[in-house]
Amino acid sequence: MKAYLMSLAVGVAVGLLYNVLQVKSPAPPTVALVGLLGMLGGEHVIPWIRTWLAPGLH
């Protein structure tokens, strides 16, 4: 979790720096990032459901 928070903090700092310097971010559009978030979420749904249902299967 620490690595995720550090990554988020560095990303926010770089975003602020880009804004101050008025540089356009090379990041993909927001729509693409939302799609990636959906893919990551979908990737974790089935394992989460399996662990949620596992106590009832035994």
N, C-alpha and C positions, 0 to 999 in steps of 0.2 A: 504494500500500500504506500510505503514511503516513496518508492520510485515513481508511482503515479502522481503523487502530490508534488514531488520535485519537478517532474516533467511538466505538469500543469503550471507551476510557478514560473519556470523558465519560459514556457510558451507565452504566458501573459506578459512577462517582462520584455520579450522580443517584440510582441505585438505593440506594446506601449512605445518601444523604441522606434519601430516602423512608423507609428503614428506621428511621433515627434519629428522624425526626419522626413515625413511625408513621402514615404516609399511605399509602393504598392506591394502587398504581400504576395509571395509566390505560391501560397497555399491554394488548394483546389477550392472551387465554389462551395458554399455552405450546403447545397443540395447533395453534393458528393460526400461530404463529411457526415451528413445525416444518414445517407445510405450505408456508409461504413459502420456507423453506430448500430444501425438496424441489423447488419450482418453479424456484428459481434454479439448482439443480444440474441439473435436467432441461434447462433452457435452454442450458446450456453443454456438455451431453453430445455432441450431434451435431456441433458445430464441433470439439470435441476429437477425436472419432472420425475426422472428415474429415482433420484435420492429422496424426493418427497413421497413417492409411492412405495419405496422399498420397505419401510416398516410394515406396511399392510400386506406385502407379498409373503412374508415369513410366517 
